[in-house]
Amino acid sequence: MAVNEYDLNLTLIGVSATCFLAVILSIRFCNLLFVKSRRKKSCYLNKEQKPQQAFKRLLADNSYLQFKHLKISTVDSVPDDEYSNLHPYRGVISELIKDPNVDFVEFLDGCDKPNLDMGSPYTWVDNRDKLRELVLELNNERVFAVDTEQHSLRSFLGFTALIQISTKSKDYLVDTIALHDDMDLLRPAFAHPDICKVFHGADNDILWLQRDFHIYVVNLFDTAKACDTLSKPQRSLAYLLEIYCNVMTNKSLQREDWRRRPLPGEMIEYARMDAHYLLYIASCLCKELKLYKNDDSDPGDELYFLLEASRRSNATCLQLFAKDFEAFPGELDAASIISRYMKGQGNVPSTPSHFQDRVRMLCLWRDIMARIHDESLRFVLSDAAVAALAAIVATTEVDICCAISKAELDFDSRTLISPVVSSHMDGLLVLLRENTVSSNRIYELFIQQNLVPVGTCPLSACNRVFLSKTSLRLTNRSISLANGSRPPKLVAKRASRELFVQKFSCKSPVYHNCKIYADDGRLLCYCDRRKLEWYLNRSLAKLVEDDPPAIVLLFEPKGRPEDEDNDFYIQSKKNICVGCGEGSHYLRYRIIPSCYRMHFPEHLKSHRSHDIVLLCVDCHEVAHAAAEKYKKRVAAEFGIPLFIRRVTETELFSTPEEEEEEATSEETGGVPPLQQLRTAAMALLRHGPRMPSDRREKLLKVVSEYYGGSRDVSDADLERALVIGMSPHERRKFAKKQRGFPFKHLETDPKKSDDDSVDVSLRDEPKQQSVLGHGPHGKQVVMHLLKEYGENGISEFCRKWRRVFVEALRPRFLPAGWDVMHRGRREFGDFSVYK
């Protein structure tokens, strides 16, 4: 029995030791696992190779630098910093718009339906030698068809993954991934004005070719524009393939990953089809354009509609690629998400007080990560995931993964966490845990964590330029002190700026990009919805498109924009600041000040938006300062002061203070209009009965003009005129200064509130004439120009103002077609509001 107890004790001791050892090992293992999980994870780019990482030339990088367009010898005189707004082939394209070259039509005659067999072999171009052979082939052609395939999911700006080119006898598929750095060989063929390039819906293709390869299309025939001219019921390529070629297409393949190599057979067939049939479709459309007639057609001009389709096509070539910028990275996306989810349109469980700040910070993180890794925003983190993360309190990686998965499943049916989030989960978790939303250095911290030599992400051509320009977008942020507080002056300045933006910035988009077509199908202009409704309400037009709206006029308009060298009016425009690209707020800015323009002849100013541009608050301040400076130069050049010179003769009827004011006004070249009004009113109140009658009448006229000139001026009017335009502080100072003077109709006790004193007396005044401008200066300048130089003087005057604007601001985002030499003249038709 004793032996059994001894054995049992030994067994218990062994089991206890084993359990203790197991616990120790478990703790050690957990510690190792915990430490490993806390280590910085390696970026997925260290293992995953993306095609664009092999590109050596990146014309459009992910930085905040504006895109630089190709510079050719014909415009060498243009400074490099102004080149982003110029089209290198603008002159040639403009000539083609004025005088279309439709000789290519005779070379389409051989494109018969029997030749449409897709069984013929195609050429896959994937090395420099094959590309050179293709270039030689294209240089011998008079017309060829082009289409492109893009990839945007795994790239921030997107890139061209394939170009399909078809001649009458051969199909070529150009592997632009393998040949990305050699694609400049195709530039001469695409820019040759005697070789016609046939596209379908070329608006985006033209911009993509510029962005990736500096390839500019000259002499274009767009089959989509031909459909518009012929008023076809549809304009899609699938519709044309079905109607003319009896071919059905699967457009879902358009969204496939065109980076794949080798491409599957069905994707190759789809890519070939888009360009293979295009020449035949163009041939059919050209024949219809020759035969097309309407009520206003000229029986003797069978090429009228063919020429019109060519004009519309070549006008598309004038577009220029430009990056979209905003005041601070992710700001526009954040505003959109906040607007949608705070109104209950998203499936967000709650909207805590920090929701908006977190959305902004997450959008900033997403923008930087997308640029660093060259991924699209939606690949990094969807809008739904941003809202979900901002609405929860995430303390672990599991919380983040669950929130993203649920949001993606609800909104996009995509449950996988992106590799960007997986690789940089630690940084995202810290961002959500800590109260970092108030730190203005978070931008640099994101960059340092990922791209500096000790960062986690590999440097590549996609992010090298971005890394060197990280401070560009921080200029609009206030500077924080080391302890997190801000200087009072900076706080006040920022609050003042935000109030100004809130009060004066445009509350809705300025450019609606609605279209107005002539009755012959030619595009007349882009405009806002109100102008469209004006025509529709008067039964002068019919609606032909809904989104965006477009109308066709039911009468013959006077002239065409391109006939008047006004290509500006047939270009769509973005609602961004033309100076820096700010898109969150903007104000209208008149390049030619209203004090001059309001006196122009009607046909030089009516309904002309060329000289009214959008500027953010900061750019507006710069442009306004330059304009005020130039006004003084105009005043000196013409000898016409900005303000009216001496208002009163004060030798007999003036106080010492008034004499001092007049002496100052003589030195500065005139008296401001408000000061003119106050001085006249004070002189009449103090010395009116003792004044000579002619002098009294002059001063009464000054005051009467302010009140509209339609009634006699009373003593109450004179007293009210003394405080017009004064701030509450200025009114109090004025009241203290005038103590002892008997005001019968105006309460000036500084102890009373503003509402109880001055404002009450002015509340019921009739609408008064504005005196805040420069008086007669603008009118006198315009009258002088018309008298001495005629309308040519006005045109040159406008050009000088445009140069002042360009030199002061160096705008990088002016709409296509904007020109310092813009003519501006307009003829009015029979249905114009000006008749």
C-alpha positions, 0 to 999 in steps of 0.5 A: 500500500505504501508503495502505491502511495509513493508511486502516486506521489511521483506521478502527481509530481511529474504531472505538476512539473509537466503542466508548469513547463507547459505554462512557461512555454505557452507564456514564452510563445505568446510573448514571442507572438505578441512581440512579432505582431508589434514589429513593423510589417513589411510593405507588400510592394517589397514582394509584389511587382507591379508593371508600372514599377518598371517604367523609367519615364513618368510624364504624369507622376503622383506628386502635386506638381502640374503636368507639363505638356510637350514643348516643340520648337514652334513655341520656344519663346514661351516660358517653361512655367506657362507651358502647362496651359498650351497645346503644342499643336494648337495652331495646326488643329485650329486650321483644321477646324476652320478648313477641315481636311476630308480627303481621307474619305476617298481612302475609306472606299476600300473598307468593304464589308467582305473585308471584315473577317476577323480570322486574319492574323494580327501583329502583337507589337512588344519590342522596339523593332516591331514598333519601328516597323509599325511607325513606317507602316502608319507613315504610308497610310492616309487613315488608320483606326485607334482605340485604347484600353486603360487600367485604373484600379491598381494605379493612382492616375491610371495608365494605358495598358494597350493600344489597338491600331488598325489599317485597311489590311492589318490589325496591330496590338501595341503592348504599351506596358512593355514599350512604355518608354519607347512610345514616343516613336508614335508621336509623329504619325499621330500628329501628322495633319495629313493622316486621319486618325479614326476614334470612337468617343475620343475625349478620354483617349486623347487625354490619356495619350497625352498623359502617358506618352506625350502623344497628341492627336491631330486630324481626327475623325470621331465616329461618336461626333458623326453620330451626333451630327446625324442625330442618331438615336444612340452613339455607342460603339456597341450600337454601331457594331450591331447596326453596321457590322451585325456584331455583338460585343461583351462590354463587361470585358472593358473592366477586365485587368488589361495588365495581364500578360499574356492576354486571354483569347477573348480579351484579344478578340475584344480589343481587336474588334474595337479598332478592326471595324472602325474604318468600315463604320467611319466609311458608312457614316461618311456616306450618310453625312454626304447624303444627310439633309435637313430643312436648312441644308444647302442643296449645293453643298453635299459636304456640309455635314461631313465638314461639320463632323470633322470640325467637331472631331478636331475641336476635341483634339484641343483638350489638354490633360491636367491633374485635379488638385485640391486645397488639402489632400482628401478634402473633397472626398471627406466633404462628400462622405461627411455630407452623405453619411451625416444625412443618414444615407450611409449604413453607419451605426453612429455619428460621434462628435469626432466623426468629421475629424476622423473622416478627414484624417482617414481621407488624408491617409488614404490619399497619401497611401494611394500616391505612395503605392500607386493605387487607386483610392477605392483600392486602398479604402472605399468611401463606405470603409472610411465612414465605418472606421470613423464611426467606431472606436477601433482598439485592435486590428480585428476591429479595423478588419471587421469594420472594413469587411462589413462596410465592403460587403454592404456597399461593394460586395468586396470583402477582401482587405486591401494589401495597403491596409494589411501592410500598414495596419499599425499606422492606421491603428495608431491614427484611430487610437490616438488624438492625432486629428489636431496635428498639422504635422500628420502629413509629414509623419505619414511620409516619414513612416513610409518613404524615408530611408528607414520607412517601410515602402520601397522607392520607385519612379512612381513615388520618388518625385512625390517624396521630394515635393511633400511640403507643397500642399501644406501652405494652406494649413495654420502652423501649430506651436510646439505645445499644440496651441496657436498664436492669437493672430493666426487663429483670428486670421484663419477664422476671418478667412473661413468666414470670408469663404463661407460668406462669399464663395459660390454656393453651387457649381458655376459651370453646369456644362450644359450644351447648346447646339445649332439647328444644324447640329453644330455645338455652339457653347457650354452654358448653365441650366438657367440659360437652357431654361430661358430658351425652352420656356420660350419654345426656342429650343428642344431638349435632346439630352438629359445628363448633362442637359443639351438643347438644339435651337429651333432658329438660325443663330447668329454666327458660330464660336469657331467662326469668331475665333472663340473656341473657348465657348465650345469647351467644357470647364471645371469648377476649380480655381484657375490659379491653384486648382482648389476645388472646395471653394471658389469665387467669380473674379472679373479679370477686366474690372467692372468699373471699366467693363460696364461702360463697354459697348454692348456687343463687346461685353454681353454674355461673355464669360471669357474674362470671368474666371474662378479663383480661391480666396488666396488667389483672389487676393493676389489677383485683386492686389495686382489689379488695384496696382494696375488701376493706378497705372491706368489713372496716371497714363490717361491723367484720369484720377481714380477718385474725384478731386477736391470736393469742397473749397474750404477756404471759408467753410472748413475746419482744420481737420477738413483742410488736412483731409483735402491736402492729403487727397491732393497728394494721393490724386483724389478723394474716395467717394464715401469721403466725398459724400461725408464731407459734402454732408458735413459742410452743408450741415455746418455752413449751409445757410451761409454758403454761396448759392452755387456752391450749396447747389453743387454739394446738394447734388453730390448728396442727392445723387447718392439717394437716387436724385429723385427727391429733395435732400433733407437735414435728416438725409444729410445726418445719415450720410455722415455715417454711411459705410462706417463700422460700429467702431468708426461710428463711436469715434465719430460720435465722440469727435462731434460732441457738442454739435446738435444732431436732431435726426441722428442718435450718436450716443456711443453708449447706445447699441448700433441697432438703437442708433444708426442702423435704425435710422437707415433701415427704411431707406430706399435703395441708394446709388452705390458710391463704393466704386471709382466714380467717373474714372472707369467711364472716362477711361472707356470714353477716351479709348473709344474716342481716340482708338475706337473699338480696337482701343477697347480690345487692346485695353482688355488684352493688357488686363489679361496680361496683368492677370496672367503675370500676377497669378501664373494660372495653371488651370485656365480652361482650354481655349482661354487666350490673352488675345481673345477677340470678345466681339459678339453679334446679336441674332433676331431672338437675342435678349439685346434686341 
